[in-house]
Amino acid sequence: MALPIEGQARPIRLADIAKAAGVSHGTASNVFSRPEIVRAEVRERVKAVAEAMGYAGPDPKGRLLRAGKVNAIGVGTTEPLSYFFEDPFARVMMAGISEACDATGAGIALVSAANQEKLAWNIQSALVDGFILFCIEGGSRLVDLTRERRLPFVALELGFEDETVSAIGVDNVAGARLAARHLAELGHRRFAVLSLAFADGRTGFATPEIVRSALYTGTRDRLAGYFEELSRFGIDTAKIPFYETENEEKSTRAGLEAIFAGGERPTAILAMSDRMALIAIEWLTERGLKVPQEVSIVGFDGVPDGALCDPPLTTIAQPITEIGRRAAHMILDFDGTVRRETMGVELVVRASTGPAPRT
């Protein structure tokens, strides 16, 4: 049995294994890729030689690249990897993507970066057939980097308008109107908004100027839907505070502190995500403010966590799982066409909303 030469720099190749085992290159290849067609004694001999020479098997990357398809989807975000597991919206979306991939035997690669320096490398090196992008903060950079790969990609909740990009989202204006109308019909007249980002890298009370120059039109559309509907009830929307957050605990709590530090506190909060709404319920409860007796809250997403909190969350439900499935099929069945889909939403009324308190 031939063993590796001491000090050998060149990596062991399949051809070396075939020669050492006294079989053809094709037979050695079949031992690793189609073992059922190779006689047992030949398989054992080739594997024994491979083990002795320190050969683990053919490089799957090389084989997949030669085939021109790796049968895997990259799911990208500029957030740290923990986002996929901590954010309730992301978890449900990943379930839909996984469902589609399981049905076709495709794999999933999570592509993210805790810092911008690593993001370009992670996108460029991912061994995938295409990307599904969570276009939240840093969405424009994510799209630009993905374009450079010249692979198909689809954006979820695309935060800016670009008709050349395949995207799946929801009717944000219609959903926001449903939420605002529900609260207004309950008699609420004092509102505050916990907002998603209008642009990257800032939090705090937003202004009409910030809204007009918004990079993320999904956020702008939700605010427009809220205000258009509330105006129909004679509410002066210029007096409604709206606080831009990063859709996580620290900035959401800061927003609530700022909103409730003012003069007349709101009796209703419109949150642009269920995650913010759930944080708001916790924050209010910690301060002895009853939901919904003193403050009503409506979220936006329809994640399972909303039905389990105390009180259960009224929300605008998106078909999150279906969006994930469709996005995956856009990559798996890519035909070169740019596709943009807008899906409907529905109001799910639960116990976090109630009549406005009497003053």
C-alpha positions as CSV (number, residue, x, y, z in Angstrom):
1,M,0.0,0.0,0.0
2,A,1.5,3.4,-1.0
3,L,1.6,6.0,1.7
4,P,2.1,9.7,1.4
5,I,5.6,10.9,0.8
6,E,7.2,12.5,3.9
7,G,7.2,16.3,3.4
8,Q,4.9,16.2,0.5
9,A,3.4,19.6,-0.1
10,R,0.9,18.8,-2.9
11,P,-2.5,17.8,-1.5
12,I,-3.5,14.2,-2.0
13,R,-5.8,13.9,-5.1
14,L,-8.2,11.2,-6.1
15,A,-5.8,10.1,-8.9
16,D,-3.2,9.4,-6.2
17,I,-5.7,7.1,-4.4
18,A,-6.7,5.3,-7.5
19,K,-3.0,4.6,-8.4
20,A,-2.2,3.4,-4.9
21,A,-5.2,1.2,-4.7
22,G,-4.6,-0.2,-8.2
23,V,-8.0,0.9,-9.7
24,S,-9.0,3.3,-12.4
25,H,-9.8,6.9,-11.6
26,G,-13.4,6.3,-12.5
27,T,-13.7,3.4,-10.0
28,A,-12.1,5.5,-7.2
29,S,-14.5,8.3,-8.0
30,N,-17.5,5.9,-7.8
31,V,-16.4,4.7,-4.4
32,F,-17.1,8.2,-3.0
33,S,-20.0,9.3,-5.2
34,R,-21.8,6.0,-6.2
35,P,-20.5,3.3,-3.8
36,E,-23.5,1.0,-4.5
37,I,-22.1,0.2,-8.0
38,V,-18.6,-0.8,-6.7
39,R,-17.8,-4.3,-5.4
40,A,-17.5,-4.4,-1.6
41,E,-13.9,-5.7,-1.6
42,V,-12.9,-2.9,-4.0
43,R,-14.7,-0.3,-2.0
44,E,-12.9,-1.4,1.2
45,R,-9.5,-1.4,-0.4
46,V,-9.9,2.1,-1.9
47,K,-11.3,3.5,1.4
48,A,-8.4,1.9,3.4
49,V,-5.9,3.5,1.0
50,A,-7.6,6.9,1.3
51,E,-7.6,6.7,5.1
52,A,-3.9,5.8,5.2
53,M,-3.1,8.7,2.9
54,G,-5.2,11.2,4.8
55,Y,-7.7,11.7,1.9
56,A,-11.2,12.6,3.1
57,G,-12.9,12.5,-0.3
58,P,-13.5,14.7,-3.3
59,D,-13.9,18.4,-2.7
60,P,-17.7,18.9,-2.8
61,K,-17.2,22.6,-3.8
62,G,-15.2,21.7,-6.8
63,R,-17.8,19.1,-7.9
64,L,-20.7,21.4,-7.4
65,L,-19.0,24.3,-9.3
66,R,-18.2,22.0,-12.2
67,A,-21.9,21.1,-12.3
68,G,-22.8,24.8,-12.5
69,K,-25.4,24.5,-9.6
70,V,-24.9,24.0,-5.9
71,N,-28.5,23.5,-5.0
72,A,-28.4,25.9,-2.1
73,I,-29.9,29.4,-1.3
74,G,-28.1,32.1,0.6
75,V,-30.2,34.1,3.0
76,G,-28.5,37.4,3.7
77,T,-28.7,40.3,6.2
78,T,-26.4,42.9,7.5
79,E,-27.5,41.9,11.0
80,P,-25.5,39.4,13.1
81,L,-26.3,35.8,12.7
82,S,-28.3,35.9,16.0
83,Y,-31.0,38.0,14.1
84,F,-32.2,34.8,12.3
85,F,-32.9,33.2,15.7
86,E,-33.9,36.1,17.9
87,D,-36.2,38.2,15.7
88,P,-39.7,36.6,15.6
89,F,-40.4,37.8,12.0
90,A,-37.1,36.3,10.8
91,R,-37.9,33.0,12.5
92,V,-41.2,32.6,10.8
93,M,-39.8,33.7,7.4
94,M,-37.0,31.2,7.7
95,A,-39.6,28.5,8.3
96,G,-41.2,29.3,5.0
97,I,-37.9,29.3,3.2
98,S,-36.9,26.0,4.8
99,E,-40.2,24.5,3.8
100,A,-39.6,25.2,0.1
101,C,-36.0,24.0,0.4
102,D,-36.9,20.8,2.1
103,A,-39.4,20.0,-0.6
104,T,-36.7,20.2,-3.3
105,G,-33.7,19.0,-1.3
106,A,-32.0,22.3,-1.4
107,G,-29.7,23.7,1.3
108,I,-29.6,27.0,3.1
109,A,-26.6,29.2,3.9
110,L,-27.1,32.0,6.4
111,V,-25.0,35.0,5.2
112,S,-24.5,37.9,7.6
113,A,-21.9,40.0,9.2
114,A,-21.4,41.6,12.6
115,N,-19.4,44.3,10.9
116,Q,-19.4,45.8,7.4
117,E,-15.8,44.7,6.7
118,K,-16.8,41.1,6.7
119,L,-20.1,41.5,4.8
120,A,-18.5,41.8,1.3
121,W,-16.4,38.7,1.9
122,N,-19.3,36.7,3.2
123,I,-21.5,37.6,0.1
124,Q,-18.7,36.9,-2.3
125,S,-17.6,33.6,-0.8
126,A,-21.1,32.0,-0.2
127,L,-21.5,28.8,-2.2
128,V,-25.1,29.3,-3.3
129,D,-27.3,29.6,-6.5
130,G,-28.9,32.8,-5.4
131,F,-29.8,35.0,-2.4
132,I,-32.9,36.0,-0.4
133,L,-32.1,39.3,1.2
134,F,-33.6,40.6,4.4
135,C,-33.4,44.3,3.4
136,I,-33.6,46.0,6.8
137,E,-30.8,48.3,7.9
138,G,-28.0,48.4,5.4
139,G,-30.3,47.0,2.7
140,S,-28.8,49.2,-0.1
141,R,-25.3,47.9,0.5
142,L,-26.6,44.3,0.7
143,V,-28.2,44.7,-2.7
144,D,-25.1,46.3,-4.2
145,L,-22.9,43.5,-3.0
146,T,-25.2,40.8,-4.2
147,R,-25.5,42.3,-7.6
148,E,-21.7,41.9,-7.9
149,R,-22.1,38.2,-7.6
150,R,-24.3,38.1,-10.8
151,L,-26.5,35.6,-9.1
152,P,-30.3,35.8,-8.9
153,F,-31.7,37.4,-5.7
154,V,-34.9,38.5,-4.2
155,A,-35.4,41.2,-1.6
156,L,-37.9,40.8,1.3
157,E,-39.4,43.9,2.7
158,L,-37.3,46.0,0.2
159,G,-36.8,49.3,1.9
160,F,-36.3,51.4,-1.2
161,E,-37.7,51.5,-4.7
162,D,-35.8,49.7,-7.5
163,E,-37.8,48.2,-10.2
164,T,-34.8,46.1,-11.4
165,V,-34.8,44.1,-8.2
166,S,-37.1,41.1,-7.6
167,A,-39.0,41.7,-4.4
168,I,-41.8,40.3,-2.3
169,G,-43.6,42.5,0.2
170,V,-47.0,43.5,1.5
171,D,-49.3,46.5,1.0
172,N,-47.9,48.6,3.8
173,V,-50.3,51.5,3.3
174,A,-53.4,49.3,3.4
175,G,-52.1,47.5,6.5
176,A,-51.3,50.7,8.4
177,R,-54.8,52.1,7.5
178,L,-56.4,49.0,9.1
179,A,-54.5,49.4,12.3
180,A,-55.2,53.2,12.6
181,R,-58.9,52.7,11.8
182,H,-59.3,50.0,14.4
183,L,-57.9,52.3,17.1
184,A,-59.8,55.4,16.0
185,E,-63.1,53.5,15.9
186,L,-62.4,52.5,19.5
187,G,-62.4,56.2,20.3
188,H,-58.7,56.8,20.6
189,R,-57.5,60.3,19.7
190,R,-54.0,60.5,21.3
191,F,-51.5,58.5,19.4
192,A,-47.8,57.7,19.2
193,V,-45.9,55.7,16.6
194,L,-42.9,53.3,17.1
195,S,-41.3,53.4,13.7
196,L,-39.0,51.3,11.7
197,A,-36.0,53.0,10.2
198,F,-36.4,55.7,7.5
199,A,-32.6,55.5,6.7
200,D,-29.6,53.7,8.1
201,G,-27.8,54.7,11.3
202,R,-30.2,56.9,13.2
203,T,-32.8,56.7,15.9
204,G,-34.9,59.3,17.7
205,F,-37.9,61.4,17.0
206,A,-38.3,61.8,13.2
207,T,-39.5,64.8,11.3
208,P,-41.5,65.4,8.1
209,E,-38.2,66.2,6.4
210,I,-36.7,62.8,7.4
211,V,-39.8,61.1,6.1
212,R,-39.7,62.9,2.7
213,S,-36.1,61.8,2.2
214,A,-36.6,58.2,3.5
215,L,-34.4,55.5,2.0
216,Y,-36.9,52.9,3.2
217,T,-40.2,53.4,1.5
218,G,-41.8,50.6,3.4
219,T,-41.5,52.6,6.6
220,R,-42.7,55.8,4.9
221,D,-45.7,53.9,3.5
222,R,-46.7,52.6,6.9
223,L,-46.5,56.1,8.4
224,A,-48.5,57.5,5.5
225,G,-51.2,54.8,6.0
226,Y,-51.5,55.6,9.7
227,F,-51.7,59.4,9.1
228,E,-54.1,59.2,6.1
229,E,-56.6,57.1,8.1
230,L,-56.3,59.1,11.3
231,S,-56.9,62.3,9.4
232,R,-60.3,60.9,8.3
233,F,-61.3,61.0,11.9
234,G,-60.3,64.6,12.4
235,I,-57.1,63.9,14.2
236,D,-54.2,66.4,13.8
237,T,-51.4,64.1,12.7
238,A,-48.9,66.9,13.1
239,K,-49.1,66.4,16.8
240,I,-48.5,62.7,16.7
241,P,-44.9,61.8,17.8
242,F,-43.2,59.1,15.8
243,Y,-39.9,57.6,17.1
244,E,-37.5,55.9,14.7
245,T,-36.0,52.7,16.2
246,E,-33.7,49.9,15.1
247,N,-36.5,47.4,15.7
248,E,-34.8,46.0,18.8
249,E,-35.1,46.4,22.6
250,K,-32.7,49.2,23.4
251,S,-33.9,51.8,20.9
252,T,-37.6,50.8,21.3
253,R,-37.4,51.3,25.1
254,A,-35.6,54.6,24.5
255,G,-38.5,55.6,22.2
256,L,-41.1,54.7,24.8
257,E,-39.2,56.7,27.5
258,A,-39.1,59.7,25.2
259,I,-42.7,59.5,24.2
260,F,-44.1,59.1,27.7
261,A,-41.8,61.8,29.1
262,G,-43.8,64.4,27.2
263,G,-46.9,66.2,28.4
264,E,-50.1,64.4,27.5
265,R,-49.4,60.7,27.1
266,P,-50.9,58.7,24.3
267,T,-53.7,56.2,24.8
268,A,-52.8,54.2,21.7
269,I,-49.5,53.1,20.2
270,L,-49.0,52.1,16.5
271,A,-46.0,49.9,16.3
272,M,-44.5,49.1,12.9
273,S,-43.5,45.6,14.0
274,D,-44.7,43.0,16.4
275,R,-41.3,42.9,18.0
276,M,-41.6,46.6,19.0
277,A,-45.2,46.0,20.1
278,L,-44.2,43.1,22.4
279,I,-41.4,45.2,23.9
280,A,-43.9,48.0,24.5
281,I,-46.3,45.8,26.3
282,E,-43.5,44.7,28.6
283,W,-42.3,48.2,29.2
284,L,-45.8,49.5,30.0
285,T,-46.5,46.6,32.3
286,E,-43.2,47.2,34.2
287,R,-44.4,50.8,34.9
288,G,-47.9,49.8,36.1
289,L,-49.7,51.0,33.0
290,K,-52.4,48.6,32.0
291,V,-52.8,47.3,28.4
292,P,-55.4,48.0,27.0
293,Q,-57.2,49.8,29.8
294,E,-54.8,52.7,29.8
295,V,-52.8,52.2,26.5
296,S,-53.8,50.1,23.5
297,I,-51.2,48.7,21.2
298,V,-51.3,47.4,17.6
299,G,-48.4,45.6,16.0
300,F,-47.5,44.8,12.4
301,D,-46.4,41.3,11.3
302,G,-48.5,38.5,12.8
303,V,-45.8,36.5,14.4
304,P,-46.8,33.5,16.6
305,D,-45.3,35.2,19.7
306,G,-48.1,37.9,19.5
307,A,-50.8,35.3,20.3
308,L,-48.9,34.1,23.4
309,C,-48.0,37.3,25.2
310,D,-50.1,38.9,28.0
311,P,-52.3,40.4,26.8
312,P,-52.4,38.8,23.3
313,L,-51.4,41.3,20.6
314,T,-53.7,42.9,18.1
315,T,-51.7,43.1,14.9
316,I,-51.6,43.5,11.1
317,A,-50.8,39.9,10.0
318,Q,-48.6,39.3,7.0
319,P,-48.5,35.9,5.2
320,I,-44.9,35.6,6.4
321,T,-44.5,31.9,5.8
322,E,-45.9,32.1,2.3
323,I,-43.6,35.1,1.5
324,G,-40.7,32.9,2.5
325,R,-41.8,30.0,0.4
326,R,-42.4,32.2,-2.7
327,A,-39.0,33.9,-2.3
328,A,-37.3,30.5,-2.2
329,H,-39.0,29.4,-5.3
330,M,-38.0,32.6,-7.1
331,I,-34.4,31.4,-6.6
332,L,-34.9,27.7,-7.1
333,D,-37.0,28.2,-10.3
334,F,-35.2,31.3,-11.5
335,D,-35.8,32.0,-15.2
336,G,-34.2,35.4,-15.6
337,T,-37.4,37.4,-15.0
338,V,-37.5,40.2,-12.4
339,R,-40.6,39.6,-10.3
340,R,-42.2,42.0,-7.8
341,E,-45.1,40.7,-5.7
342,T,-47.3,42.6,-3.2
343,M,-49.3,40.4,-0.9
344,G,-52.3,41.3,1.2
345,V,-52.6,41.7,5.0
346,E,-55.3,41.4,7.6
347,L,-56.2,42.9,10.9
348,V,-56.2,40.3,13.7
349,V,-57.9,41.7,16.8
350,R,-56.8,40.4,20.2
351,A,-56.8,41.8,23.8
352,S,-54.1,44.5,23.5
353,T,-56.6,47.0,22.1
354,G,-59.7,48.3,23.8
355,P,-61.8,51.4,24.1
356,A,-60.1,54.7,24.8
357,P,-60.0,55.5,28.5
358,R,-62.3,58.2,29.7
359,T,-60.7,61.4,30.6
